[in-house]
Amino acid sequence: MVQVDLRLVKACVMGGGEITELLRSYKLKDVREIPAGLGLVELKQLLKGTDVVIGGYGYVEQREVARAASELGVPFITYPVITTILPDGISFDEIEFPDSRTQPQTTSHLLDSIARSLQLVEMLRLFSGVGELLFAPKALVLYPDAGSQDLRLKSVELRLKDNKGDGDGGDDDVA
């Protein structure tokens, strides 16, 4: 993979907040926030010329942004389950993301900050060529450990909608 000068990278981010400031601290050429509620046409106008899109909000909100990014040939990094969707790879709609009713929500500030940091690391891997990227269906899931205050990071293989596997290809827990 070819290294890219981050000062040439343009990023769009859903949800804004700390991730926007983190991205700006890397001196990217441009960092734009994606407001909620835009339609496909407006999203494509906003994302035109972007090099990477960082997801946010929930899966429903990310679906349309991921579609626009894919149509424009732009990688999309999902949230809160971290995986990179390439325009010529597995699409957002082909992935069976964990049901938000059974998955812990990243509503705590700590979980949100770590998930956003993992998205940043994934973006840096994408443009530096250093490290193994999480191309869908490979993913990282961050969750609180039941009965303790520890956080767990688990490497998984997400289920694809036409492939009803067990959805858990890895057991790489990190405390």
KEKE-3310 file (N, C-alpha, C; in steps of 0.2 Angstrom, whole numbers, plus 5000, padded with zeros to 4 digits):
npx = (5004:5002:5010:5002:5002:4996:4992:4986:4974:4956:4943:4926:4915:4903:4893:4902:4910:4923:4930:4931:4940:4951:4954:4957:4969:4978:4981:4974:4969:4956:4942:4926:4910:4896:4880:4865:4851:4852:4848:4851:4856:4861:4870:4879:4884:4890:4900:4908:4924:4930:4941:4939:4926:4920:4910:4895:4883:4869:4866:4856:4856:4869:4868:4863:4873:4884:4881:4881:4895:4900:4895:4903:4915:4922:4930:4922:4921:4915:4904:4897:4904:4919:4924:4930:4923:4925:4923:4923:4921:4913:4897:4889:4875:4876:4880:4877:4874:4877:4863:4856:4848:4852:4866:4878:4876:4886:4885:4891:4904:4917:4917:4913:4923:4934:4929:4929:4942:4947:4942:4949:4962:4960:4958:4971:4979:4973:4978:4992:4997:5002:5000:4987:4972:4955:4945:4928:4921:4928:4930:4930:4924:4919:4916:4908:4914:4904:4900:4911:4922:4930:4935:4932:4939:4935:4940:4931:4921:4910:4893:4887:4873:4868:4875:4874:4883:4892:4895:4905:4921:4933:4942:4949:4951:4955:4959)
npy = (4994:5011:5025:5040:5058:5065:5078:5080:5074:5073:5073:5067:5068:5059:5065:5073:5082:5076:5068:5075:5086:5078:5073:5085:5088:5081:5088:5087:5090:5094:5094:5089:5091:5080:5083:5077:5069:5072:5069:5057:5064:5076:5072:5066:5077:5084:5075:5074:5073:5069:5059:5050:5043:5045:5036:5038:5041:5031:5014:5015:5029:5029:5021:5027:5037:5029:5022:5033:5037:5025:5025:5036:5031:5031:5026:5020:5021:5012:5014:5010:4998:4994:4994:4994:4999:4996:5004:4995:4983:4973:4978:4991:4987:4974:4968:4961:4970:4970:4968:4982:4982:4972:4974:4982:5000:5013:5024:5030:5041:5037:5025:5030:5039:5030:5021:5031:5034:5022:5022:5033:5027:5017:5024:5030:5019:5016:5026:5026:5014:5005:4992:4980:4982:4983:4977:4975:4959:4959:4965:4976:4976:4985:4984:4984:4975:4963:4964:4970:4984:4984:4986:4978:4973:4966:4956:4952:4943:4949:4944:4941:4946:4936:4925:4915:4913:4910:4923:4926:4926:4927:4927:4937:4944:4959:4967)
npz = (5000:4997:5005:5011:5011:5025:5025:5013:5014:5014:5024:5030:5043:5053:5066:5073:5086:5098:5089:5077:5081:5084:5071:5065:5072:5066:5055:5043:5026:5025:5035:5037:5045:5044:5044:5052:5044:5030:5012:4999:4987:4992:5001:4993:4986:4997:5000:4989:4982:4994:5004:5014:5024:5040:5050:5061:5074:5073:5065:5056:5052:5047:5035:5023:5021:5020:5008:4999:5000:4995:4981:4977:4977:4989:5004:5019:5036:5049:5064:5080:5080:5073:5057:5040:5025:5009:4993:4982:4988:5001:5004:5015:5017:5015:5026:5042:5055:5072:5082:5088:5100:5107:5109:5118:5120:5114:5124:5134:5139:5139:5132:5119:5116:5115:5104:5094:5094:5089:5076:5071:5071:5062:5051:5049:5047:5035:5026:5029:5026:5036:5047:5049:5041:5044:5035:5029:5031:5043:5060:5074:5090:5104:5121:5137:5151:5158:5175:5179:5179:5168:5151:5135:5120:5106:5092:5078:5066:5055:5052:5036:5026:5017:5021:5033:5044:5060:5065:5073:5071:5078:5093:5100:5113:5122:5136)
capx = (5000:5006:5009:4999:5003:4989:4990:4982:4968:4950:4938:4920:4914:4896:4892:4906:4913:4930:4933:4933:4946:4956:4956:4960:4975:4983:4983:4971:4968:4950:4938:4919:4905:4890:4874:4860:4845:4853:4846:4857:4859:4864:4876:4884:4887:4895:4906:4912:4931:4932:4945:4937:4921:4920:4903:4893:4876:4867:4867:4851:4859:4875:4867:4863:4880:4889:4879:4884:4902:4902:4894:4908:4922:4926:4930:4918:4923:4908:4904:4902:4908:4923:4926:4931:4919:4928:4918:4923:4921:4907:4893:4886:4869:4877:4883:4872:4877:4874:4856:4857:4844:4856:4872:4879:4877:4892:4883:4896:4909:4923:4916:4912:4930:4938:4927:4931:4950:4949:4941:4955:4968:4959:4959:4978:4981:4971:4982:4999:4999:5005:4996:4982:4966:4949:4940:4922:4918:4932:4928:4932:4919:4921:4910:4910:4914:4899:4902:4917:4923:4934:4932:4934:4940:4935:4940:4925:4919:4903:4889:4884:4866:4867:4880:4872:4888:4890:4896:4911:4926:4938:4941:4955:4949:4960:4956)
capy = (5000:5018:5030:5046:5063:5066:5085:5080:5070:5076:5068:5069:5064:5060:5066:5078:5081:5075:5065:5081:5089:5073:5073:5091:5088:5077:5092:5085:5095:5097:5090:5092:5087:5078:5084:5072:5070:5073:5064:5054:5069:5081:5068:5065:5084:5085:5070:5074:5075:5067:5053:5045:5045:5042:5035:5040:5040:5024:5011:5018:5035:5027:5017:5032:5040:5023:5022:5039:5036:5019:5027:5041:5028:5033:5021:5022:5018:5012:5016:5009:4992:4997:4990:4998:4997:4999:5005:4989:4977:4971:4985:4992:4984:4966:4967:4961:4973:4967:4971:4988:4981:4967:4976:4988:5006:5017:5031:5032:5046:5033:5020:5034:5041:5024:5019:5036:5033:5016:5024:5037:5022:5013:5029:5031:5013:5016:5030:5025:5007:5002:4988:4977:4985:4979:4977:4971:4958:4959:4971:4977:4977:4987:4983:4984:4968:4962:4962:4974:4991:4983:4986:4973:4974:4959:4955:4948:4943:4951:4940:4944:4944:4930:4920:4915:4910:4912:4930:4927:4923:4928:4928:4941:4949:4964:4970)
capz = (5000:4996:5010:5008:5016:5028:5024:5007:5015:5015:5028:5032:5049:5056:5073:5075:5093:5099:5083:5073:5084:5083:5064:5064:5075:5062:5050:5037:5022:5026:5040:5037:5048:5040:5048:5051:5040:5023:5008:4995:4983:4996:5004:4987:4985:5002:5000:4983:4983:5000:5003:5019:5028:5047:5052:5068:5075:5073:5059:5051:5049:5043:5029:5017:5020:5017:5001:4995:5000:4990:4975:4975:4978:4995:5010:5025:5043:5053:5071:5085:5078:5068:5051:5034:5020:5003:4987:4978:4993:5004:5005:5021:5017:5015:5033:5047:5061:5079:5084:5093:5106:5111:5109:5123:5117:5116:5126:5139:5136:5138:5126:5113:5115:5113:5098:5090:5093:5085:5069:5069:5070:5056:5045:5049:5044:5028:5022:5030:5024:5041:5051:5046:5040:5046:5029:5031:5037:5049:5063:5081:5094:5111:5125:5144:5153:5163:5182:5181:5176:5162:5144:5131:5113:5103:5085:5076:5058:5055:5047:5030:5026:5013:5024:5040:5049:5068:5066:5078:5068:5082:5101:5102:5118:5125:5142)
cpx = (5004:5004:5006:5000:4996:4987:4986:4975:4962:4945:4932:4918:4906:4897:4897:4909:4920:4933:4935:4939:4952:4959:4960:4968:4980:4984:4980:4970:4961:4946:4931:4915:4899:4884:4869:4854:4846:4851:4852:4860:4863:4871:4881:4888:4892:4901:4910:4919:4934:4936:4943:4931:4921:4913:4902:4886:4874:4868:4862:4853:4865:4874:4867:4870:4885:4887:4882:4891:4904:4901:4899:4915:4926:4925:4926:4920:4917:4909:4897:4906:4912:4925:4926:4927:4922:4922:4917:4922:4914:4903:4890:4879:4870:4879:4877:4875:4874:4868:4857:4853:4848:4863:4873:4879:4883:4890:4887:4901:4915:4923:4916:4919:4934:4936:4929:4939:4951:4947:4947:4961:4967:4960:4967:4981:4979:4976:4990:5001:5002:5000:4990:4975:4960:4944:4935:4923:4922:4930:4931:4926:4921:4915:4913:4909:4909:4902:4908:4917:4928:4931:4935:4934:4940:4935:4935:4925:4912:4899:4887:4877:4864:4871:4878:4877:4887:4892:4902:4917:4933:4937:4947:4953:4956:4957:4959)
cpy = (5006:5022:5037:5052:5065:5074:5085:5076:5074:5071:5071:5065:5065:5061:5071:5076:5080:5072:5070:5084:5084:5073:5079:5092:5085:5082:5090:5091:5098:5091:5093:5087:5085:5079:5078:5074:5072:5068:5062:5060:5074:5078:5068:5072:5085:5081:5070:5077:5073:5061:5048:5048:5041:5042:5037:5039:5033:5021:5013:5024:5034:5024:5022:5035:5035:5022:5027:5038:5031:5022:5032:5037:5029:5028:5024:5018:5018:5013:5013:5003:4995:4992:4996:4995:5000:4999:4998:4982:4976:4978:4985:4987:4976:4964:4966:4963:4970:4971:4976:4987:4976:4969:4982:4994:5010:5024:5034:5036:5042:5028:5024:5036:5036:5022:5025:5036:5027:5018:5028:5032:5019:5018:5030:5025:5013:5020:5029:5018:5003:4999:4985:4980:4980:4980:4972:4964:4958:4966:4971:4979:4979:4987:4982:4977:4967:4960:4966:4980:4990:4984:4981:4975:4967:4960:4950:4948:4944:4946:4944:4941:4938:4924:4920:4911:4912:4919:4931:4923:4923:4929:4932:4946:4953:4967:4977)
cpz = (5000:5002:5007:5014:5019:5027:5017:5008:5017:5019:5030:5038:5051:5063:5076:5082:5093:5092:5078:5075:5083:5076:5063:5067:5071:5055:5043:5033:5023:5030:5040:5041:5044:5045:5047:5047:5033:5018:5003:4991:4987:4999:4999:4986:4990:5002:4994:4984:4990:5000:5008:5022:5035:5049:5059:5068:5075:5066:5054:5048:5045:5036:5023:5016:5017:5010:4997:4994:4995:4983:4972:4975:4984:5001:5016:5031:5047:5061:5074:5084:5072:5063:5045:5028:5013:4997:4983:4982:4995:5006:5012:5022:5017:5022:5038:5053:5067:5080:5090:5100:5110:5112:5114:5119:5119:5118:5131:5136:5134:5132:5120:5111:5112:5106:5093:5088:5088:5077:5067:5067:5063:5050:5044:5045:5036:5023:5023:5027:5029:5045:5046:5046:5042:5040:5031:5027:5043:5053:5071:5085:5101:5115:5133:5146:5159:5170:5184:5178:5170:5156:5140:5124:5110:5095:5083:5068:5058:5050:5041:5029:5022:5016:5031:5044:5056:5069:5071:5075:5073:5089:5103:5107:5121:5130:5142)
residu = (MET:VAL:GLN:VAL:ASP:LEU:ARG:LEU:VAL:LYS:ALA:CYS:VAL:MET:GLY:GLY:GLY:GLU:ILE:THR:GLU:LEU:LEU:ARG:SER:TYR:LYS:LEU:LYS:ASP:VAL:ARG:GLU:ILE:PRO:ALA:GLY:LEU:GLY:LEU:VAL:GLU:LEU:LYS:GLN:LEU:LEU:LYS:GLY:THR:ASP:VAL:VAL:ILE:GLY:GLY:TYR:GLY:TYR:VAL:GLU:GLN:ARG:GLU:VAL:ALA:ARG:ALA:ALA:SER:GLU:LEU:GLY:VAL:PRO:PHE:ILE:THR:TYR:PRO:VAL:ILE:THR:THR:ILE:LEU:PRO:ASP:GLY:ILE:SER:PHE:ASP:GLU:ILE:GLU:PHE:PRO:ASP:SER:ARG:THR:GLN:PRO:GLN:THR:THR:SER:HIS:LEU:LEU:ASP:SER:ILE:ALA:ARG:SER:LEU:GLN:LEU:VAL:GLU:MET:LEU:ARG:LEU:PHE:SER:GLY:VAL:GLY:GLU:LEU:LEU:PHE:ALA:PRO:LYS:ALA:LEU:VAL:LEU:TYR:PRO:ASP:ALA:GLY:SER:GLN:ASP:LEU:ARG:LEU:LYS:SER:VAL:GLU:LEU:ARG:LEU:LYS:ASP:ASN:LYS:GLY:ASP:GLY:ASP:GLY:GLY:ASP:ASP:ASP:VAL:ALA)
# end
